[in-house]
């Protein structure tokens, strides 16, 4: 009997990031203007999750810790409560992952944010799911960050 994969590999030319997500995730949108790709678990309807991947170009001469500054700015937003923070590497580049709890449109959510900096680009991987589904989706978001490859093409 043929066995089908549980994960699918996604790559966006706009973000220059590849990640692995469960097979039920689909590409929801890509935007060349903002270098953004959004993947969504539509099988679970409104209780599903989304993973947004974004590449943010930095001006020449920007510091090597812009990814940390971006993470700190998100923490300063009203209504965000830190659950965990971890300094790590993503594809050999410095990164920080933070898991937050927040309220958006009267819904409690969990946000799994990974920010990595490769040369003059900050890459953001942001997973969002209802707080009631955090046990299901946090491992999915961890896997996406762990498998992320940051493709630098001149």
Protein Blocks (a to p, Z undefined) as FASTA:
>chain_A
ZZddfbdcdddfklopacdddfkbccfbdcfklopacdddfknmmmmccdddddddddeh
iafklmmmmmmmmmmpghiacfbdcdddeehiacddddddddeehiacddddddddehja
ccdddddddfklmmmmmmmmmmmmmmpccdddZZ
